[in-house]
Amino acid sequence: MNFEKDIQKSIETLKNGGILLYPTDTIWGLGCDAENEKAISRIYEIKKRVFSKSMIILAENTETINKIIAEFPQKAVEIISQTENPLTIIYQNAKNLAKNVIAEDGTIAVRIPNDDFCQKLLKEYGKPVVSTSANISGENPPSNFEEISEEIKENCDYIVKWRQDDYTKAQPSTIIKIEQNGEITVIRK
């Protein structure tokens, strides 16, 4: 299957409330529409993850992020424009997303992926998409498609073909949090 067909099947899956298994700019992820509470609950069940632990959201660009948080900090604009490596930023006061994807403190973790597949998917879908590592909670995240468990694969509605044969060892993104006062805390390097 080619790139374009994978994109269309992925969009169809997201629109139908399904779960995707897809490559990102970091590791392979489980994804769904970030506004679909039922689909998000399914991901928590698939991962056997506690509901209090929120998940990362992929956004196409800063305009999309501006729609899902109350106030876009200027410091984030500077950081995003200067970073080359995958970076997830935790923002305050999330909005316009399913309640179960927002952390208890009202924050949301968002990354703008630097990946052709993710960028095209987000642009054509037009909405943010959940991206959480394709593993059972507590297990090591898969660094390539081959490392994803059959249990995870069996519970997905669509598995993207693109980059399944890429054995490059991928790493999760760096995660930082921008506090209300503008202070930056590194959560994961």
C-alpha positions as CSV (number, residue, x, y, z in Angstrom):
1,M,0.0,0.0,0.0
2,N,1.3,3.4,-0.8
3,F,1.6,6.6,1.3
4,E,-1.6,8.3,0.0
5,K,-3.7,5.2,0.5
6,D,-2.4,4.9,4.1
7,I,-3.3,8.5,4.7
8,Q,-6.9,8.0,3.4
9,K,-7.4,4.8,5.4
10,S,-6.1,6.6,8.5
11,I,-8.4,9.5,8.1
12,E,-11.4,7.1,7.5
13,T,-10.4,5.3,10.7
14,L,-10.2,8.5,12.7
15,K,-13.5,9.8,11.4
16,N,-15.2,6.5,12.4
17,G,-13.8,6.7,16.0
18,G,-11.2,4.0,15.4
19,I,-7.7,3.4,16.7
20,L,-4.7,3.8,14.5
21,L,-1.3,2.2,14.9
22,Y,1.0,4.6,13.0
23,P,4.6,5.9,12.7
24,T,5.4,9.3,14.1
25,D,8.5,11.5,14.2
26,T,9.5,9.6,17.2
27,I,8.2,6.1,17.9
28,W,5.2,4.1,16.7
29,G,2.1,5.3,18.3
30,L,-1.5,4.5,19.0
31,G,-3.8,7.3,17.9
32,C,-7.3,8.5,17.6
33,D,-9.3,11.7,17.2
34,A,-8.3,13.9,20.2
35,E,-12.0,15.0,20.5
36,N,-13.4,11.5,20.7
37,E,-13.9,10.5,24.3
38,K,-14.9,6.9,23.5
39,A,-11.9,6.3,21.2
40,I,-9.5,7.7,23.9
41,S,-11.0,5.4,26.5
42,R,-10.3,2.5,24.1
43,I,-6.6,3.5,23.9
44,Y,-6.4,3.6,27.7
45,E,-7.9,0.0,27.8
46,I,-5.6,-1.3,25.0
47,K,-2.5,0.1,26.9
48,K,-3.9,-1.0,30.3
49,R,-3.0,2.5,31.4
50,V,-4.5,4.4,34.4
51,F,-6.9,7.1,33.3
52,S,-5.2,9.7,35.4
53,K,-2.1,9.6,33.2
54,S,-2.7,11.8,30.1
55,M,-1.5,11.2,26.6
56,I,0.4,13.3,24.0
57,I,-1.6,15.1,21.3
58,L,-0.1,15.8,17.8
59,A,-1.0,19.2,16.2
60,E,-0.3,20.3,12.7
61,N,1.0,23.7,13.7
62,T,0.9,26.6,16.3
63,E,-2.5,27.7,14.9
64,T,-3.9,24.3,15.9
65,I,-2.3,24.5,19.3
66,N,-3.9,27.9,19.8
67,K,-7.3,26.4,19.3
68,I,-6.8,23.8,22.1
69,I,-5.3,25.9,24.9
70,A,-6.6,29.1,26.5
71,E,-3.4,31.1,26.0
72,F,-0.4,30.3,23.8
73,P,2.7,31.4,25.7
74,Q,5.2,33.5,23.7
75,K,8.0,31.4,25.2
76,A,6.6,28.3,23.5
77,V,6.7,30.1,20.1
78,E,10.4,30.8,20.6
79,I,11.2,27.3,21.8
80,I,9.3,25.7,18.9
81,S,11.0,27.8,16.3
82,Q,14.5,27.0,17.7
83,T,14.2,23.3,18.3
84,E,15.3,20.7,15.8
85,N,14.6,17.5,17.9
86,P,11.1,16.2,18.6
87,L,9.7,18.3,21.5
88,T,6.5,17.9,23.4
89,I,5.3,20.9,25.4
90,I,2.9,20.7,28.3
91,Y,0.5,23.6,28.1
92,Q,-1.8,25.1,30.8
93,N,-5.6,25.4,30.4
94,A,-6.5,22.9,27.6
95,K,-9.8,23.3,25.8
96,N,-11.8,21.9,22.9
97,L,-10.6,18.3,23.4
98,A,-12.2,15.2,24.9
99,K,-12.1,15.5,28.7
100,N,-10.3,12.2,29.2
101,V,-7.3,13.4,27.2
102,I,-6.7,16.4,29.4
103,A,-4.7,15.9,32.6
104,E,-6.4,16.4,36.0
105,D,-4.6,19.8,36.4
106,G,-6.1,21.0,33.1
107,T,-2.8,20.6,31.1
108,I,-2.2,18.9,27.8
109,A,1.0,17.6,26.2
110,V,1.3,18.7,22.5
111,R,3.9,18.1,19.8
112,I,4.1,19.4,16.3
113,P,5.6,16.4,14.5
114,N,8.4,16.8,12.0
115,D,7.4,13.8,9.9
116,D,5.9,13.7,6.4
117,F,3.3,11.1,7.3
118,C,2.1,12.8,10.5
119,Q,2.0,16.3,8.9
120,K,0.0,15.1,5.9
121,L,-2.4,13.2,8.2
122,L,-2.9,16.2,10.5
123,K,-3.4,18.6,7.6
124,E,-5.9,16.5,5.8
125,Y,-7.8,15.4,8.9
126,G,-7.9,19.0,10.2
127,K,-7.9,18.1,13.9
128,P,-5.5,17.1,16.6
129,V,-4.7,13.4,17.0
130,V,-3.7,11.4,20.1
131,S,-0.2,9.9,20.0
132,T,0.8,7.6,22.7
133,S,3.5,4.9,22.6
134,A,2.3,1.6,21.1
135,N,3.0,-0.5,24.2
136,I,1.3,-1.9,27.3
137,S,1.7,0.6,30.1
138,G,4.9,-0.1,32.0
139,E,6.6,-1.9,29.2
140,N,9.4,-0.3,27.1
141,P,8.1,1.7,24.1
142,P,8.8,0.1,20.7
143,S,11.7,1.7,18.8
144,N,10.4,0.3,15.5
145,F,7.4,-1.6,14.1
146,E,8.9,-5.0,14.7
147,E,8.9,-4.4,18.5
148,I,5.2,-3.8,18.8
149,S,3.4,-6.6,20.6
150,E,0.7,-8.7,18.8
151,E,-1.7,-7.8,21.6
152,I,-1.4,-4.1,20.7
153,K,-1.7,-4.8,16.9
154,E,-4.8,-7.0,17.4
155,N,-6.7,-4.1,19.1
156,C,-6.2,-1.5,16.4
157,D,-8.7,-0.7,13.7
158,Y,-6.0,0.2,11.1
159,I,-2.3,-0.4,11.0
160,V,-0.4,1.9,8.8
161,K,1.9,0.2,6.3
162,W,4.2,3.2,5.8
163,R,7.6,2.7,7.4
164,Q,6.9,-0.8,8.8
165,D,10.2,-1.9,7.3
166,D,12.2,1.0,8.8
167,Y,14.4,-0.5,11.6
168,T,16.0,2.8,12.7
169,K,15.9,2.9,16.5
170,A,13.5,5.7,17.4
171,Q,13.4,7.6,20.7
172,P,10.5,9.3,22.5
173,S,10.4,13.1,22.4
174,T,11.8,15.4,25.0
175,I,8.9,16.7,27.2
176,I,9.0,20.2,28.9
177,K,6.4,22.1,30.8
178,I,5.9,25.8,30.6
179,E,4.6,27.0,34.0
180,Q,2.2,29.9,34.4
181,N,5.1,32.2,35.4
182,G,7.0,31.2,32.2
183,E,9.5,28.9,34.0
184,I,10.4,25.8,32.1
185,T,10.6,22.4,33.7
186,V,12.1,19.4,31.8
187,I,9.9,16.3,32.4
188,R,11.8,13.9,30.0
189,K,15.0,14.3,28.2
